[in-house]
């Protein structure tokens, strides 16, 4: 028991990933799924959380066993081209998605304080930027993330308690089904925001920031299970809350802002503020960690210093955060064209990252006795097929611009 508690105290890297994956996109799509289809897409979040745990676990083991990052191992195994391509496209995709995080921060200021969303995004830009340039960044980031994730869990679980839950319908939601054609595409969108292969790839870097090695493999496994498990739990809680409102009020198809506005007359002001504070923390953590992941993938792909405290990571993180803010200041939100650019780049980046995590983690020359095998490989293959489905959905949405 003492060994378990000692390991529990050390967890943190996977919570950093949960903080970025559990962002505005996850909250928005979970809200849409619950408000449109009730509990019937609950199984999607369970399945994609399992895939995310699997790929994060494989990436962590690569970092632990080799004491190197994903692209450092890639250069030795496959050469420079693949690591450069993955790093550049990964960074550009994350940069394009960053505008959504800035826009979500602005929206929370508007709903909570009545501020102009552009002004809110601008005000919050400075503390997030100040955090990035602090020394010993990883330790401070891990501490902040634990507070933020804890606040999100309390906020969203508190909201669900105030709304209520239909246990019978919830149980039926674990059975895979698609109520209609629209549910298929919504499910793929939910999968894309929960099963983030770019975040999973970043876990190999966090093993180095944590200074964990092969001897910490059991602790890292617990970290992955709990950290990513919390990610799935919160997304599920948001869907359950939205579904509960839909069944109680008879309203459907509402957005995050719509649910926040419905909550106050339905469950009281406390529910409204709990939900919006949870959404704020989701947007804030993603605004900080998302560009950090993109910057690290870029400098790793270009074979530069990947430390959080190194100049290359801080500079490119600043570029990504500033670009996201500028887009929001100009347009007031995220233009659909920017999202489609991000999706187009992900068509290249995400299959590369998924392939590298899967292939390197099962390579016995690299991983030795820790090479993945058996049921883990089966889950990883199914997860990769899901990833290809996400990519095909992105292509469908991109082509929609020209029709």
N, C-alpha and C positions, 0 to 999 in steps of 0.2 A: 504493500500500500504506500509506503514512504517513497519507493522508487517511482510509482505512478504520479504522486503529488509533486515530486521534484521535476518530473518531465512536464507536468501540466504548467508549472510556473515558468518554464522556458519557452512555451509556445509563443508564436508571434509572426513568423514569416507568412504563413497561410492567411492570417488575419489581415495582413497588408494587402494580399490579393483579394480577399473578400471585400475589403473596403473600396477597392476600385471597381470590381465586377458588380458589386451591389450598388450601382449608381442610378442615376435618373432613368436610364433606359430600362433597367430591370424593374424598377418600381412602376414605371409607366405601363409597360407591357403586361405585368402581373395584374395591374389595376384594370386594364382593358380586357384581359382574359376573364377575370372574375365578373366584371360588369356585363360582358357580352355572352358568356357561356356558363356562368355560374361556377360550379366545382368541376366541370367536365374536363378541363385541361390541366388539372392538378398533377396528373401522372407525368406530364411533360417536364415539369420542374424537378420531380423526383429523378427521372431518367437522366436529364442533363446534369444534375448535381453529381450523380454517380460518374458520369463521363469526366466532369471537371475534376473530381477527386482523383480519378485514375491518371489523367494526364499530368496533374500537378504532382502527384506522387512519383510518377516516372521521371519528371523533370528534376525533382528534388534529389532523387537517387543518382542521376547523372552528375549533379553538382557535388554530392556527398562523396561518391566513389572516386571521381576524377580530380576533385578539388579545382575544377575548371568550369567556365561558363558554357552554355549551349553552343555558341558559335566558335569558341576556342576548340572544343572537341570536334566540331564540324570541319574546321579548317584542316585538322590533322587527318580526318577520315575521308572527307569528300573534296577538299580544296577550298580556295578562297571565294570562288564565284558564287556558290550557294549561300555562304554566310553574308556576303556583301548584298546580294539581292534580297535576302530575307530581312536584313537589318534596315535597308533603305525603304523598302515597301512597307515594312512593319511600322517604321517611324511615321511615314507619310499618312498611312491609314489612321493611326492613332491621333496624329495632328489634326486631321480633318474631323474626327469624332470629337475632339476637344471642345469645339464650339458648342456642342450640345450640353456639355457640363457647365460651361460659363452661362449659357442661356437658362439652365435649370437653377443655378444660383440666383440669377436675376429674378426668376419667377417666385422663388421663396421670399425674397425681399418685398415683392409686390403684394403677395397674398398675406404675409405676416405683418408688414409695416406700412403698406400702401405706397411704397417707394416706386419710382420708375425702374423697370427691370434693368435698363442700361446702367443707371446710377448704382444699383445694387451690385451688379456684376463688377463695376469699376471699383467700388469701395472694397469688395472682398478680394479683389485681385492682389492688393498690397500685402495683407497678412499671409496669403498663400505663398506669394513670392518670397516674403521674408523667411518663411519656414524652410524653403528650399535652400537658402544660403546659410543656414545655421551649420556650425561645425558638428561633427559626430552625428550626422543626419539620421542614420539608421536607428540609433537608440531613441532619438526624439520622435521619429516617425512611428516606431513600434508602440511607444507609450501613447502617443496621440491616437493611433488607430484603435488600440484597446479601449480607450475612452469613447471614441466615436462609434465603434461597433456595439459596445455595451449600451450606449444611448439609443442607437437604432433599434436594438432588440427590445429594450424597455418601451420605447415609443410605439413601435408597431404592434407588439404583443398587448400593450395597454389599450391600443385602439381596437384590436380584435375583441378583447374582453368586453369593452363597452358596446360593441356591435352585436356580439353573440355568434354562435356557430351551430349549424345543423350537422350533427355527427353522422347521421345516416347518409346524407347527400355527400358529405366529405369522403366517406369510405368508398362510395361509388365512383368518385373522381380518380381513384387509383387504378381503375380499369381503362386501358388505352382505348380511345375512340376519338373520332372527329365528327362533331355534330353537323358540319357542312364544309364546303370548299374553303370558305374564308378562315375556318379554324386551322386548316393545314398551314396556311401562310403565317397566321398569327403564332402558331406553335413553333415554326421555324425562326420567327423573330425572337420569341422567348428563349429558344435554344441558343441563339447567337449572343444574347446578353448574359446568359448564365454560363454557357460553355465557351469561355474566352481562352482560346489557345495561346494568344499573345501573353496573357497574364500567367498561364501555366508555364510558358517558356521562361518567364521572369523568375520563377521559383529557383532555378539553378543559380541565378545571381544572388538571390537572398540567402542561399546557403553559405555563400562566401561572406556576405555582409554579417551574417550571424556567427561566422567562423566555426561552422559545424563541419565535421568530417565523417568518415565511414563509421566511427564509433558512436555517432549520434543518429544512426539510421532509424532506430525504434522511436526516438523522440520526434524525429522529423515526420515519421508516419502518423504519430498521434497528432502532431501539429496540423498536418494536411487534412486528416479526418475531421478534426474539430473545427478548424478554420473555414474550410470549404463547406462543411456541414452547416455551419451558422449562416453562410451565404444562402444555401438552399432553404434553410428554415425561415429566414426573414422574407424571401420571395414568396414562399408558400403562405406565410401569415398575411402578407399583403393581398394575395389572391383570395384567401378565405374571407378577409375583411370586405373586399369589394363584392364578392359573391353573396355574403351575408346581407349587405345593403340592398343588392339587386332583388333578392328574394323577399326581403322585408318591405321594401318601398315600391317594388314593381318598376323601378327605373333600370335602364340598361344602356350600355355603350358609352358610359361617362369616362372622362379623362381624370388625371391626377387632380387638376384644379377642380373638376366637377365633383370628385369624391370628397375633397376637402370642404367644399361648400355644402354638400349634402350632410356631412358628418355633424355639423353644428346643430341644425334643427333636429336631426335624427337621434344623436347620442349626447348632445351637449357640447359646450365650448371646449371642455377639456379634451374631447376626442379630436376636435379640429386641430388644436394646438399640438397634441401628441403626434398626430399624423404629419403635420407640416414640419415639426422639429425633426422627426425621423427623416423626412424627405430632404431637409436642409443638410443634415449630416451626411446623407448619401451623396448629395451633389458636391459638398465640400471635399469629402475624402476622394471622390473620383477626380475632382479638379486638380488635386495635389498629386495623386499617385499615377493617374493615367499618363500624363506627359513624362513622368519619371520613367515609366516602363518604356515608352517610345524612345526616349533619349538613350536609355541604356541599351536597347536593342540596336540602335543606330551605331553607337560608338563601339559596341561589341562586334558588329558586322564589319566595321572599318578597322578593327584590331587596335583600338585605342583603350585608354584607361577606363574601366567600367565601374570604378568605385563611386558610390553616392557622393563622396566628398571630393572627387576629382573634378577639375574644370570642365572637361568635355561634357559630362553628364549634366552639370549645372547649367552650362551655356545652352545646350539643346533643349533642356527642360524649360528654360526661360523662353526660348523661341516658340515652343509648342503652346505654352500658357498664354503668351502674348498674342499669338496668331488667333487662338480661340476667342480671346477678349475682343480683338479688333473686329472680327466677324460679327459678334453680337452688338458692338457699338455702332457698326454701320447699318446692319439689317434689323436689329432688335430681336432677332431669333436666329435659328440655324436654317439658311436657305436649303431647299430640297436638293439643289445642285451640289452643295457641299457634301451632304450625306451620301449622294450617289457617287461622288469622287472617292469618298472613304470606302464605300462598298466595292468600287472598281479595284482599288488598291488591295483590299482584303482578298479579292479573288486570287491574287498572286501570293500575298504574304502568308495567309493563314494555312493553306495546304502545305506550304514549305515548312512552317513551324511545326505543324502537326506531324508531318512525315519525319522530321528530324528527332522530335521527342520519342516517337514510336520506334524508329529504326535504331537510334543510338542506345536507347534503354534496353533493347534486346540483343545488342551486339556483344557477344561473349569476349571478344578481344578487348573491348573497352571496359565492360562491366564485370567480367569474370563471373564469380558465383552469384553476383547480384543482378545478373541479366534477367529481365522479366520473362515469364513463361506461363503456361497454363491458362487459367481463367482470366488473368490480368490481360493477356494478349487478346483473348476473345472480346472482352469489354472494350479494349483499345481499338480493335478493328471495327466494331459496331459504332464506337464513338467517331471514328474517322469517316465512316459512311454518313453519320449525322452531320459532320463538318462539311462534307461534299454537298449534302442537301442544303445547308445554310448558304454555301457558295452559289449553288444553282438558283436559290431564291434571290440572292443579291443580283445575279445576272438578269433575272426576270424583272426586277425593279429598275435596274439600269436601262434595260431595253424599253421599259415603259415611258421613258423620257422622249423616245423618238416615235411614239405611236399616237 
